Amino acid sequence: MPEVTRYLRAKAFAEALGIGTSTFWRWIREGRLPQGTRLSARCTVWPVTALEDFVRQQGASREA
């Protein structure tokens, strides 16, 4: 059975990181977070793996 990819919208992604949505969008403009996939004019999503990768990367940079 194929694995199902889960997606998060901007608000859920920001909440998972403990930041506001304004900070979330700024981090995307700055290149700290990846661009999402636009489904419509008002709906952009990110795979859960993008969140996991970001958290892992932040943990690795704090350890260094």
DSSP file (Angstrom, degrees, kcal/mol; ACC not computed):
  #  RESIDUE AA STRUCTURE BP1 BP2  ACC     N-H-->O    O-->H-N    N-H-->O    O-->H-N    TCO  KAPPA ALPHA  PHI   PSI    X-CA   Y-CA   Z-CA
    1    1 A M              0   0    0      0, 0.0     2,-0.0     0, 0.0     0, 0.0   0.000 360.0 360.0 360.0 131.1    0.0    0.0    0.0
    2    2 A P        -     0   0    0      0, 0.0     2,-0.3     0, 0.0     0, 0.0  -0.325 360.0-108.4 -68.3 147.5    1.5    3.4   -0.9
    3    3 A E        -     0   0    0      1,-0.1     2,-0.5    -2,-0.0     0, 0.0  -0.563  29.8-131.1 -76.3 137.0    2.4    5.8    1.8
    4    4 A V        -     0   0    0     -2,-0.3     2,-0.5     1,-0.0    -1,-0.1  -0.765  14.2-136.5 -92.0 128.7    0.2    8.8    2.1
    5    5 A T        -     0   0    0     -2,-0.5     2,-0.3    42,-0.0    -1,-0.0  -0.726  16.9-147.8 -85.2 128.8    1.9   12.2    2.4
    6    6 A R        -     0   0    0     -2,-0.5    42,-2.4     2,-0.0    43,-0.4  -0.729  12.6-157.8 -96.3 148.1    0.3   14.5    5.0
    7    7 A Y  E     -A   47   0A   0     -2,-0.3     2,-0.4    40,-0.3    38,-0.0  -0.896   5.9-151.9-126.5 153.3    0.3   18.3    4.5
    8    8 A L  E     -A   46   0A   0     38,-3.1    38,-2.3    -2,-0.3     2,-0.2  -0.942  13.8-134.2-121.2 145.4    0.0   21.3    6.8
    9    9 A R  E  >  -A   45   0A   0     -2,-0.4     4,-2.5    36,-0.2     5,-0.2  -0.474  39.9 -93.6 -88.0 171.0   -1.4   24.7    6.1
   10   10 A A  H  > S+     0   0    0     34,-0.6     4,-2.8     1,-0.2     5,-0.2   0.884 122.5  49.8 -55.3 -47.2    0.5   27.9    7.1
   11   11 A K  H  > S+     0   0    0      1,-0.2     4,-2.5     2,-0.2    -1,-0.2   0.916 113.2  45.7 -62.3 -44.3   -1.2   28.3   10.5
   12   12 A A  H  > S+     0   0    0      2,-0.2     4,-2.1     1,-0.2    -1,-0.2   0.891 113.1  50.5 -66.3 -39.6   -0.7   24.7   11.6
   13   13 A F  H  X S+     0   0    0     -4,-2.5     4,-1.3     2,-0.2    -2,-0.2   0.939 112.7  46.6 -62.7 -47.6    3.0   24.8   10.4
   14   14 A A  H  X>S+     0   0    0     -4,-2.8     5,-2.4     1,-0.2     4,-0.9   0.911 111.6  50.9 -62.1 -43.7    3.6   28.0   12.4
   15   15 A E  H ><5S+     0   0    0     -4,-2.5     3,-0.6     1,-0.2    -1,-0.2   0.886 106.2  55.2 -62.2 -39.0    1.8   26.7   15.5
   16   16 A A  H 3<5S+     0   0    0     -4,-2.1    -1,-0.2     1,-0.2    -2,-0.2   0.816 111.5  44.8 -64.0 -29.7    3.9   23.5   15.4
   17   17 A L  H 3<5S-     0   0    0     -4,-1.3    -1,-0.2    -3,-0.4    -2,-0.2   0.577 113.3-119.7 -88.2 -10.9    7.1   25.7   15.4
   18   18 A G  T <<5S+     0   0    0     -4,-0.9     2,-0.3    -3,-0.6    -3,-0.2   0.811  74.4 116.3  75.9  30.6    5.7   28.0   18.1
   19   19 A I      < -     0   0    0     -5,-2.4    -1,-0.3    -6,-0.1    -2,-0.2  -0.829  67.0-102.7-125.1 164.4    5.8   31.1   16.0
   20   20 A G     >  -     0   0    0     -2,-0.3     4,-2.2    -3,-0.1     5,-0.1  -0.366  33.2-110.3 -80.6 165.8    3.2   33.5   14.6
   21   21 A T  H  > S+     0   0    0      2,-0.2     4,-2.5     1,-0.2     5,-0.2   0.834 117.5  56.8 -68.5 -31.2    2.0   33.4   11.0
   22   22 A S  H  > S+     0   0    0      2,-0.2     4,-2.1     1,-0.2    -1,-0.2   0.926 109.6  45.4 -64.1 -43.1    3.8   36.8   10.3
   23   23 A T  H  > S+     0   0    0      2,-0.2     4,-2.8     1,-0.2    -2,-0.2   0.902 110.6  55.4 -64.2 -41.1    7.1   35.3   11.4
   24   24 A F  H  X S+     0   0    0     -4,-2.2     4,-1.6     1,-0.2    -2,-0.2   0.940 110.3  43.7 -56.5 -50.8    6.3   32.1    9.4
   25   25 A W  H  X S+     0   0    0     -4,-2.5     4,-2.2     1,-0.2    -1,-0.2   0.861 112.8  53.0 -66.7 -34.8    5.8   34.1    6.1
   26   26 A R  H  X S+     0   0    0     -4,-2.1     4,-2.4     1,-0.2    -1,-0.2   0.923 106.3  52.7 -64.8 -43.2    8.9   36.2    6.8
   27   27 A W  H  X>S+     0   0    0     -4,-2.8     5,-2.3     1,-0.2     6,-1.2   0.848 108.6  51.3 -61.8 -33.6   11.0   33.1    7.3
   28   28 A I  H ><5S+     0   0    0     -4,-1.6     3,-1.0     4,-0.2    -1,-0.2   0.939 109.9  48.3 -67.7 -46.2    9.8   31.9    3.9
   29   29 A R  H 3<5S+     0   0    0     -4,-2.2    -2,-0.2     1,-0.3    -1,-0.2   0.875 112.5  49.8 -59.4 -36.7   10.7   35.2    2.2
   30   30 A E  H 3<5S-     0   0    0     -4,-2.4    -1,-0.3    -5,-0.1    -2,-0.2   0.580 116.5-116.0 -79.0 -10.0   14.1   35.0    3.9
   31   31 A G  T <<5S+     0   0    0     -3,-1.0    -3,-0.2    -4,-0.6    -2,-0.1   0.555  83.7 119.1  87.2   8.0   14.6   31.4    2.7
   32   32 A R  S   <S+     0   0    0     -5,-2.3    -4,-0.2    -6,-0.2    -5,-0.1   0.801  79.0  36.2 -75.0 -28.8   14.7   29.9    6.2
   33   33 A L  S    S-     0   0    0     -6,-1.2    -2,-0.2    -9,-0.1     3,-0.1  -0.901  96.0-103.8-120.8 152.1   11.6   27.8    5.4
   34   34 A P        -     0   0    0      0, 0.0     2,-0.1     0, 0.0    -2,-0.1  -0.339  37.5-100.5 -73.6 155.6   10.8   26.1    2.0
   35   35 A Q        -     0   0    0      1,-0.1     2,-0.1    -7,-0.1    -6,-0.0  -0.475  41.8-132.5 -67.2 144.5    8.2   27.5   -0.3
   36   36 A G        -     0   0    0     -2,-0.1     2,-0.6    10,-0.1    10,-0.2  -0.228  20.9 -95.8 -88.7-176.2    4.9   25.6   -0.1
   37   37 A T  E     -B   45   0A   0      8,-3.1     8,-2.3    -2,-0.1     2,-0.6  -0.922  34.5-137.2-104.2 120.1    2.7   24.2   -2.8
   38   38 A R  E     +B   44   0A   0     -2,-0.6     6,-0.3     6,-0.2     3,-0.1  -0.666  24.6 176.1 -82.0 120.7   -0.1   26.5   -3.8
   39   39 A L  E    S-     0   0A   0      4,-3.1     2,-0.3    -2,-0.6     5,-0.2   0.766  70.5 -16.6 -91.4 -31.4   -3.4   24.6   -4.3
   40   40 A S  E >  S-B   43   0A   0      3,-1.6     3,-1.1     1,-0.0    -1,-0.3  -0.903  85.9 -76.2-157.3-177.8   -5.5   27.7   -4.9
   41   41 A A  T 3  S+     0   0    0     -2,-0.3     3,-0.1     1,-0.3    -3,-0.0   0.797 131.9  29.4 -60.0 -28.3   -5.3   31.5   -4.5
   42   42 A R  T 3  S+     0   0    0      1,-0.1     2,-0.4    -4,-0.0    -1,-0.3   0.231 110.6  72.9-117.5  13.6   -6.0   31.1   -0.8
   43   43 A C  E <   + B   0  40A   0     -3,-1.1    -4,-3.1   -34,-0.0    -3,-1.6  -0.926  45.5 165.1-139.3 113.0   -4.5   27.7    0.1
   44   44 A T  E     - B   0  38A   0     -2,-0.4   -34,-0.6    -6,-0.3     2,-0.3  -0.971  15.3-168.9-122.0 140.1   -0.8   26.8    0.3
   45   45 A V  E     -AB   9  37A   0     -8,-2.3    -8,-3.1    -2,-0.4   -36,-0.2  -0.893  11.9-156.8-129.8 158.3    0.4   23.6    1.9
   46   46 A W  E     -A    8   0A   0    -38,-2.3   -38,-3.1    -2,-0.3   -10,-0.1  -0.988  30.0-110.3-130.6 140.7    3.7   22.1    3.1
   47   47 A P  E >>  -A    7   0A   0      0, 0.0     3,-1.6     0, 0.0     4,-0.9  -0.430  26.7-121.2 -67.5 147.1    4.4   18.4    3.5
   48   48 A V  H 3> S+     0   0    0    -42,-2.4     4,-2.3     1,-0.3     3,-0.4   0.821 112.7  67.0 -56.8 -31.1    4.9   17.3    7.2
   49   49 A T  H 3> S+     0   0    0    -43,-0.4     4,-2.7     1,-0.2    -1,-0.3   0.811  92.7  59.4 -62.4 -28.7    8.3   16.2    6.2
   50   50 A A  H <> S+     0   0    0     -3,-1.6     4,-2.0     2,-0.2    -1,-0.2   0.899 107.4  46.1 -65.2 -39.8    9.3   19.8    5.6
   51   51 A L  H  X S+     0   0    0     -4,-0.9     4,-2.5    -3,-0.4     5,-0.2   0.933 113.3  48.8 -65.3 -47.1    8.5   20.6    9.2
   52   52 A E  H  X S+     0   0    0     -4,-2.3     4,-2.4     1,-0.2    -2,-0.2   0.908 111.5  49.6 -60.6 -42.8   10.4   17.5   10.4
   53   53 A D  H  X S+     0   0    0     -4,-2.7     4,-2.6     2,-0.2    -1,-0.2   0.906 111.1  49.5 -62.6 -42.7   13.4   18.5    8.3
   54   54 A F  H  X S+     0   0    0     -4,-2.0     4,-2.5     2,-0.2    -2,-0.2   0.931 112.1  47.1 -63.6 -46.1   13.4   22.0    9.6
   55   55 A V  H  X S+     0   0    0     -4,-2.5     4,-2.2     1,-0.2    -2,-0.2   0.912 113.5  48.7 -62.7 -42.9   13.2   20.9   13.2
   56   56 A R  H  X S+     0   0    0     -4,-2.4     4,-2.2    -5,-0.2    -1,-0.2   0.918 111.8  49.2 -62.3 -44.0   16.0   18.4   12.7
   57   57 A Q  H  X S+     0   0    0     -4,-2.6     4,-2.2     1,-0.2    -2,-0.2   0.899 110.4  50.3 -63.6 -41.8   18.2   21.0   11.0
   58   58 A Q  H  X S+     0   0    0     -4,-2.5     4,-1.6     1,-0.2    -1,-0.2   0.893 110.2  50.6 -64.4 -39.3   17.6   23.5   13.8
   59   59 A G  H  X S+     0   0    0     -4,-2.2     4,-1.5     1,-0.2    -2,-0.2   0.895 110.5  49.3 -64.3 -40.4   18.6   20.8   16.4
   60   60 A A  H  X S+     0   0    0     -4,-2.2     4,-1.2     1,-0.2    -2,-0.2   0.883 110.2  50.1 -67.3 -38.7   21.8   20.0   14.5
   61   61 A S  H  < S+     0   0    0     -4,-2.2    -1,-0.2     1,-0.2    -2,-0.2   0.809 108.9  52.5 -72.1 -28.0   22.8   23.6   14.2
   62   62 A R  H  < S+     0   0    0     -4,-1.6    -1,-0.2     1,-0.2    -2,-0.2   0.831 107.9  51.7 -73.7 -31.9   22.2   24.2   18.0
   63   63 A E  H  <        0   0    0     -4,-1.5    -2,-0.2     1,-0.2    -1,-0.2   0.791 360.0 360.0 -73.5 -27.7   24.4   21.2   18.8
   64   64 A A     <        0   0    0     -4,-1.2    -1,-0.2    -5,-0.1    -2,-0.2   0.474 360.0 360.0 -76.5 360.0   27.3   22.5   16.6
